[in-house]
Amino acid sequence: MAKSLKVLFIEDSEADMELTVAELTHGGFLLESQRVETEEELLDALQEGWGLIICDYRMPRFSAEAALAALKHSGRDIPFIIMSGAVQAEDTVNLLKQGAHDFMDKHALARLIPAVERELREAEVRQERRRAEERVRILSRAVEQSPVSVVITDPEGQIEYVNPRFEELSGYSAGEATGRNLGFTLLDQDSASALTELWNTVSTGREWSGEFCSARRDGQLLWEQVSVSPLTDNDGHITHYVVIKEDITVRRSYEEQLLRQAHYDQLTGLANRVLMIDRLNVALEAAQRDGHQCALLVIDLDHFKNVNDSLGHSVGDNLLKESAGRLSGCIRGGDTLVRMGGDEFVVILPRVESAREAQQVAEQIVQQFERPFTIIGKQYRVTASIGIAFFPDDGKNPHLVLRNADLAMYKAKDLGRNQYHFFTEDINRQLIERLELEERLHRALDDNELVLFYQPIYSLEDNTVAGVEALVRWRQPDGSIWLPNRFIPLAEEIGVIQELDNWVLKTALRATAAWLARSQGGIRLALNISSQQLQMPGFNEYVAEQLTANGVSPTQLELEITERMLVDDSEATQHNIRALCDMGVRISIDDFGTGYSSLGYLQDYPFHTLKIDRSFVCNIGVNTNTSQLIETIITMGHGLGMDVVAEGVESDMERQFLRAHGCNQAQGYLFSHPLPLERLRPILNQFSPAAEGVSGAT
């Protein structure tokens, strides 16, 4: 029978939440759920009753630590499970100390259902314990049947009473404990410091809670979660302290186990990245002290993803285990083999006399992986690409040596895989060139290196100009002009695309505002925007500001987006598109047919224009299927109430075909190349319905 459960997700990814909901539903829970991303949303949600909280470790505007603090401040006791793709064990332990009840890898949910059931049971236990503690404080000091240790002291901290549970856990009888100081069983200095903090807190009339490590009478260690509450008389004077102590030795043992596991990969048993950095630091320090070399090999399995995708992760895990075994047979005594994660491994050779020693290890590895893996009765070839770097020649610190070995490994992949490659200065030079290009692109706007070209869009019915598309170009120091395909992907990767898009919008509107105004609404300005821009909250407001500042009607602006953007379909994207449409801005689907074509996407939003990609147009008259496909696209676009624009028209035959089949508009070299606005004005003056105003455009 399904168990009802209200789950509050603190998660920035709706997809991750849906995966977890599916796993819980599959595990027999009947869910009611809500997702929050900020502290404000969490505090509002906590006004309701929740049976479980599942929290992402780190989010753009929130964190698990802040969420724990907010939950603690609210005074509510709700099972709190942290889910993350990557979290350090030390951070996990700290979060457990702060109140988290468990954590797990969001990519491995097999433990989710048992963990949730356990935490729900433990939450019920905690709730019952609190009831018992409340009865102790309010109804009676006789807590002989309490499931936790209860100690009552005088205002000076001298024990006056202990219950049977205290005797059972500590091994001290009531007679042996009475009259002694509360901290007489404390083991270490940390616990003694905590005791000082305890008395500083409770002596002011406040409650205190924390952890102590004590020694039982027989010498065994005992970890306890301790809560201390002052009791006052009618005049408000403290008369006693009630101490509630819960045995958390099992939990602390779990924490220590996590710390032990922090340095080793659970799947292969190899050292993990944390231990690798430690071992590499030790190796480099010894090499620097003794004046010898050490080497680092970064190994990536070729085509491993194919096995994972086709056979599943369980088979992939078995292959990784076997790969670890093969690699272990290639290293020497004293070397360290590391699994960095995924299908990437590292070998640390702490002492090498020459490059030949590292080469021999690499050759053995390549040879080992030439033998195919036998999986479910079939053979799969998974080879290895290896990058090699040396200390001190290829780097003076562990991170630089690792980076350079990684670069050398990617060079081996570029050269055909299944081989090794030493790090060279040429690889470094290529990296430096890439970094310099990134830096120049960061400065391109400030240095006025970006320019706009414009390409007319023609009406195929009367051969007049229906609009222009603004196209960004990057002027290089040598005078050459780069097209967008050479720098837009990099701009998206390094995070400057939004600034670039804003510049294009602002500049194009300012340059064409007078011309657009004189066209009396008959001409439009089209420009491309990135998916990242649509994901920015408030983008629609920025567009409205620029339209107002330049006196341009929203109906004269057309923003072109690609089909790939619609796959994102995030809440921010939906809001921006709908808000732009509501204000009258035209939205165009660019490069239609090259992405994730779907009638569903086209029906979800009020698009105005559908642009046929040039890759189809250039095949008119060449490929019968392509011609039929274009006819279908035109019919579909008109059926959805959209204008259809063909891109890349270069011949009169293409123009005539498109016109004959009802295509509304076209652009391409047949009509005009993209040109600076000054050079384009004669064409615009020739065809614009308001030609006399174009010469005055700025």
N, C-alpha and C positions, 0 to 999 in steps of 0.2 A: 504494500500500500504506500502510495506517495506521501512523503513527509513535507508539510508546508514549511517554508523557510523564507524570511525576508532578508535579502542580501543587499548591502550598500557597497557599490564598487567605487573606489577612489582610483580613477583610471582615465588617461587622456586618449586611449585608443578604444573606440567602440568595437572594433573588430576583435581585439583581445578579450573584451568583456563578453562578446557573443560566444567566443570559443569556450570560455569558462562556464557560462550559463549552460551551454550545450552539454558540457561534461557533467555538471551538477544534475541537470535534468536526466541525463542518461543514468546517473547514479541513484535515481529514485526520489529526487527532491522536486516538490511542486513550488516553483520559485515566484516570488515577487521581488523585483529588483529596481534599482535606480543607480545612475552613474553621475558622479560629481568630479570636478577637476580642480576646484579652488577651495581655500579655507572657508570662504563665505558660504559656498554651496554646502560644504560639509557641516558647518554649524547649523544651517537651516535644516538640513536633512536629519541631524541628530535630535531634532524636536520629536521625531517619530521613533517608534520602537523597532529596532533592528536585531535580528538574530545572529548576524555575521557581517563582518567587514572584510573585504578583499581589496588590498591596496597595492598599486604599482610602487616600485621602489623609488623611482625618480621621475618627475614630470616637469614640463617646461615651467609651470607656475606653482608647483606644489611638490612636496616630498613626503616619503613615508614618515620621516622623523617629525616633520611639522604636523602631519595628520595624527600621529600618536600623541603629541603634545596637546593638540586640540581635543582629542578624545579624553585624555586624562583630565584636562581642565573642565570638561563637561560633567565629570563625575560618573559617567556611565561605564559599565563593565560589559563590553561587547567583544566576543572573540575576534581577534585581529590577525589576519594572515597576510603576509607580504608575498607578492609574486613578482619575479623579475627575470629578465633574460640574462643579466650579468650582475652579480653582487659579491663583494668580498666577504669572506667568512667573518673577518673582524667586525665589519659593519653589521652583519647579521647578529652577531653576539651582542653588540651594543644595542641594537634595536630590540632584541629579546629582553635585555635588561630594562629598557625603557617601557616595556609593556606589551610588545608584540608576542603573539603566542606561537607562531610558526612561520616558516618561509618555504617557498618552493620555486623551482624553475618553471616559468610560464610555458616553456617549450617541452616540458615533460610533466604532464598532468596525471600520471598514473597514481600518484600518491594523494591526489586532491581529495577524493571521496573519503578515504580513511582518516585523513587529517581533519576534514570538516566534521565528521562524526565524532572524532575524539575531542575536538575543541568544543563542540556543542555539549558533549557529556561533561567536560571539565568546567564549562561555563555554568552548568547546572550545579556542579559540586561547589564552585565558588559562590554561587548565589545562596546555596544552603549554608555555606560557611559564614557568609555575611549575616544571615539570619541568626545563626548561633552566636556570632560576635555581638550582634545587636541585643540579643537576649542577655548576654553577659553584662553589657554596659547599662542596660535599662532595667531589667527585671531582677537580676540576681548576680552575685559574685560566686555562686556555687555552680561551677562549670565542670563538674566531675565527668560528665559524659561527652565533653567537647571532642571533636575529631582532630583538633589542633592543640598544640601546647598553649597553656594559659599560665601566665605568671603575674602575680600582683606584688608590687613593691611599695615601700613607703616613699615619701617625697625625696629622700636621699638616695633612692635606688637600691635599698636593701630589700632582699626578697622576703616576703611575708607568706606567700602561698604559691604552690605549684600544683597543677592538676596531674592526674595519672598519665596523661599523654606525654607530659614533660618527662616524667620518670621513665616511661617506656623508651622515649627517643634518646634522652641524654644518658641514661644509665644511672643517674643520681637519684637517690630517694628524696622524698620531701624533707626528711630530717637533715640530710646532707646539704640540701640547697638552701633551706631557710636560714636567714641571717647573713648570707653571703651577698656580695655585690652582683648585680644583674650580669655583668660581663665576665664572670669568673671562668666561663668555659671558652672564651674567645681564644682563637688560635694564633692569628697573625696581626701584624701592625696595621694592615688595611682595615681589619675589623675593629681594632682599637680606635682608629681614627673615626670610623663610622659611629662608634659608641659616643665619642665626644660630640659629634654632630647631633646625635640623638638627644643628648641631655640639653644641648644648647637650644634645640627646637622645642622639646616638650616642656621645659621649664618656663617657657613663655605662654603655656596653655594651648599650644598647637599640637596636632597629631604628627607623627613621624613614621615613615616606612622605609625599609631598606633591607639589605642582605648581610648576613653574618656567616662567617665560617667558624664553627666551634669544634671542639674535640669531645667526643663521648668519653664516658668514664673508662672505657676499654681502649681508648686511643684512636678509634676510628673517626674519620672526618664526617662532619655533619653540616650541610649547608641549609640555612633557614631564611625564609622570608619573614621579616619581623615587622609588626605594626605596634606602635606604642601610643596609647591614648591617656591623657590626664583625666582623673576624676576630681570633681570639685564639690565643695559643700555649698550650702545656701548662700554663703558670702562670697563665693567665687574663689576661695582659696583651694589650692591643690592639696588633696588629702592622700591620693594614691595614684599609681600608674598601672594600667592594665596592659599587659604585653601579650600579644597573640603571635605565636611562632608556628610557621608551616614548614614542613620538611620539603626542600626543593633539591635534595641531593641528586635525584634522577635527572632533573632538568639541567643542573649544572654539569652533570656527566655528559649529557647530550651536547651542551655548549663546548665542553672540552674536546669532544669527539669532532665537532665541526672545525675547531681550531686545528686538530690533527689532520683533518681532511683538506684543510685550506691549502696545503702544499702539494697535494697529489691529485691527479686526474682520476675520477671515480671509475670511468669506463676502462681505461688501459692500465691503471696503477702507476703510470709514469709521473715524473715530476710535472707540475703545472707551471703556468707563467710566473706566479709569485715566487716559487722556489727557484725557477730559472734565473730571475733577476738577482736573487741572493747568491746563487752559485756563480753566476757570471761576474758579479762584483768581486767575489772572493778570488776567482781565477784571474781577473784583470789586475787586482791588487798584487797578487803573487807574481804575475808576469812583470809588472812594473818594478816591483822590489828586486826580483832576481834577474831582470834583463832578458827574459825570453819571450817568445810569441805564444799567443793562444788563438785558436780559430773557432769560428761559429758557422755552422751549416744550417740553413733554413730549407726545409723540405716540404714541398706541397705535392699532394697526390693528383696526378693528371686524370681527368675524366671521372673522378670519384662521384661527382654530382649525378652523372648518368646512372650509376648503380643505385644511389640513394633514391632518385626520382622513379626509377623503373621497378625496383624491388622492395623499397621501403626502408625506413630508418633502422629497423631491427637487423636487417641483413647488412646495411651499411655499418652498423656498430660492430658486427662480427668481422667485417673486412678491416675496420680500424684496429681491432684487437690483433688480428693476424698481421697487419702492417706493423704494429708496434713490436710484435715478436720478431719479424724479419729485421727491423731496424736495430733491435737490441743485439742481434747477432753480428752486427757490423761495427759496433763501437768497442773501444778498448777499456781495460780496467781503469777506473778513475775518470772516465768521460761521463757526461750527463746527457741522457736522452729525455726530451721534454715534449709533451703534447701541448701545443699552444692553444688548441681549440679547433673545432671542425676537422679538416683533413690536413692541418699544418703541424709539422713537427720541427724541433730544433735539436741539434747536437752541439754540445760544448766540448771542445777539445782543449783542456786547460793548459797543455804544454805541447808545442810542436816545434821541431827543430827546423823544418822547412815546409814550403807549400806542398811538397810531394806527399807528406803524411796526410794532410787534409784531403788531397786529391785521391789517395788510396781509399780512404773511408768513403768518399763520394762515389768512386767507381764500384766499390762493393755494394753500395746501396742501389745504384742503377742496375747492377747485375741481379740483385735479389728481386727487384720488381720486374725484371724481364720475364720471370716465371708467372704465368697467369694464376689468378685466384679461382678456385673451384667453389661455386656457390649454388646450392640447390641443384646439383648435378650438371651445372653449366659452367663454362669457363669465361672469365672476364679479365680483360687486360687493363690493369690500372698501373701506370708507370709513375715515376717520380721525377720532378724537376727540382734541382738543388742550386742554391746560391751560397757562395763561400766568401767570408770576409775575415780579416785578420786584425788582431790588436798587436801593436799600436798602429800599423801602417794604414789601416782602413777606418780608424776611429779611435778616439782617445777616451771614450766612455761607453758603457754598455749599450745605451740607447742608440748611439751613432753606429756602433758595430752591428747591432741588430737591424737597424734600418738599412745599412748598406748590404748586408747579406740578403735581406728581403728584396732589395732592388735587383741584386744579381740573380735571385731566383726568378723574378719576373722576366729578366732578360733571357734566361734559359727557356722559359715558356715561349717568349716571342720567337726564339730561334728554332722552335719545333717541338719542345718538351722532351721528356725522357733523356735528360742530360744534365750536366752541372755547368756552372759558369762562375768564374771568379769576379768579384767586384773590381771595376776599373774606373779610372777617372772619366772615361767617356760616358759611362752610366751616370756618374755624378754630374757631368756637364749637362746631360739631357735633363736631369732633375732641376739643376740650377736654371736652365733655360725655361723650364715649365714654371718655376717659382717666379722668375723675372716677368714672364708673361702674365702671371696672376697679378703681380704687383702693378704692372703697367695698366692692366685692365681696371684695377682698383682706382687708378689715378686718371683714367681716360676722360671721365666727365670733368674733373677739375682742370685738366690740361686742354679742354676743348678739342679733343681728338675725334669725338663722335660727330657725325654729320647725318643729315636726312636726305634721302633721294625720294622722289615721288614718281609713281607710275599711274598713268590715267586708266580709268575703268570706263569702257565704252558701252553704250546701249547698242545692241545688235539690230534693233528695230530701225533707228534713225541715224545711227553712227554719230551720236553726240556724246559728249563727256558726261557720264553719270556720277563720277567721283574720282578721287585719287587715293592710292594706298601709300602711306608713309612707310619707308623702309630704311632701317638704320644701317649705317656703314661705319667702319673704323679706319680712320686715316693713319697710316703708319709713318714713322720718322723718315723713311725713304721716299715718301710720296705715294706709295701704292695704297689701294683701297681694299680692305678686307670685307667680304660678304658675311652676313650673319652666321652662316653655318660654321665659320672658322672661330667664332668667339662667343656666340650665344650659349652653347652647351657649357663652356667654361664659366660664363657669367652665372648660370644656374647652379653650377657645382660649388662655386666659391661664395655664393650668397649676395651678388651685386645685381641680380636680374631685376629686382623690384625697383631699385634706384634707377636702373637703366630704363625700365618701362615707364616710370614716372617722367623721366626726362623726355622720352619720345613723345608721350602724350602732351606734356606741357609745351614743348617746342613746336610740335606739329600744329597744335591749335593756335598758338601765337602767330606762326608763319602764314597760316591759311585763313585766319579769322575774317579778314576783310573780304577776301574772295568768297568765302562761304556765305557771308552776310549779303553780298550783292547778288548771289545766285537765287535769293528769295526761297531757299529751302529745296531747290532743285538739284543741288550737288551735295555729296557726302564725303567725309574724310574717313578712310579706313586705316586701321593699324592693328598690329598683332600684340597680344599680351600673353604672358607666361602663366602656367598653372600656379606657380608660387604666388603670383600677384592676386589671382582669384581667391587664394586661400587666406589672404590677409584681411582680417576684420577691418571694416571701414574703407575698403578700396572704392566702393560706390560713392562714398562721401567725397573722396579725393577727386573722382571724376566730376562730380557735381560742382565742386569748387572751381576746377579748371574751366569748365564750360561757362560758368557765371563770370569768371575773371576775364574771359576772352569774348564774351558776348555771343557765343555759339549755341544754337539750338541743339538740345539733346538728340533730336531726330536726324541731325546732320553728322552725327558721330557713329561709326560702326566699328565695334571691337571684334577682332577675329580670334577665335579660340579653336584649338584642335580637338578632335574626338578623344584623344588620349586624356585630355583634361577632365572629360566627363566621367571617366572611370573612377577618378578620385571621389567625386560626388560627396565631398565633405559638407558639413553643415555650413561652414563659412563660404564655400564655393556656391552652394545653393542660394544662400542669402544674397551674395553679391550679384549673381546673375539675375535673380528675380528683382532685386532693387534697381539694377541698371535698366532692366526692361520696363519696370514701372515708371521710371522717370522719362522714358522715351528713347533711350539709347538703343541702337540696333545691335543685335548680336549675330555674328556670322560663324558658321562651321567651316573652318579652313581645311584644305587638303582632304576633302571628303573621300572616303574609300581606301585610305592608306593606313587607317588606325584600327579602331575597334567599332566598326560600323554597326549601329543598332537602331532600329526604329524606336525602341524604347527610349533611348537617350534623346532622340529628336522630338518625341512627343512629350517628354517631361518638362521641357522649357519652351518659352515662346520665341523661338529663333526666327530671324527675318530673312537670312540669306544662307544659301548653301553653295560652297565653292568647289567646283570639280578640279581635282588635282591635275597638274600638268603631265604627270606620268600617264594619265589616261588620254588626255587631249593629243599628245604627240603620236598616239597609235591610231588615230582616226584615219581610215582608209588603208591601214596596214593590217589591222587585226579585227576581223568581223565581230568577235566576241566583245572586244573593247567598245566598238561602236554601239553594239546593242546594250552594253552596260551603261554607256553614257545616256542613251535614250531612256533607259529605266530610271537613272538618277534624276534626269530632268523631270520626268513624269512624277516621280515620287516627291521631289521638291515642290512642284506646283501643287500636288495633292495635299501637301502639308501647309500650303499657303506661303511658301517662301519664294523669293527671287533666286534664280540660279545664275551663278557667275562661273565662267570657264577661265582657268589660269593657263598661262604658257601658250597662248595662241600665236603661231609663227607663220602660218600660211593662209592664203585666201581660201583654200579648199577646206581647211579646218573651220574658218569663220563661217563659210556658207553652210557646212554641215550643221554646225551648232545653231545658226539662225533658223535653218529649215526645221529643226526639231524643237524649236521653242525656247532655246536658251536665251535668257533675258540680256545678259551682259557678258563682256569678256575683257581680258587684259593680256598683254603679251608683246613680244618684240614686233609683231606685225603692225601694231599701233604705235608703240613707243617703248624704248628701253627706260628703265628707271633713271631719272635725271635730277640734278639739283633744281630747285624751284625756279631759279632765274632762267635756266635753259628750257624749262617746261612751259613758261608763260606763253610763247607764241602758239603752242599747240592748244593750250587752254583757251586762249583768245579766239582761236579759229573755231572751236567747237562748243565753247561754253554758252549757255543760253543768256549769260550776262557778261559777255566778253569785255565790255568796256571797263569793268571793275577789276580785272585780273592784274592789270599793270600796276595797280596801286597796292597789291598785296605785299606784306612785309615779311 
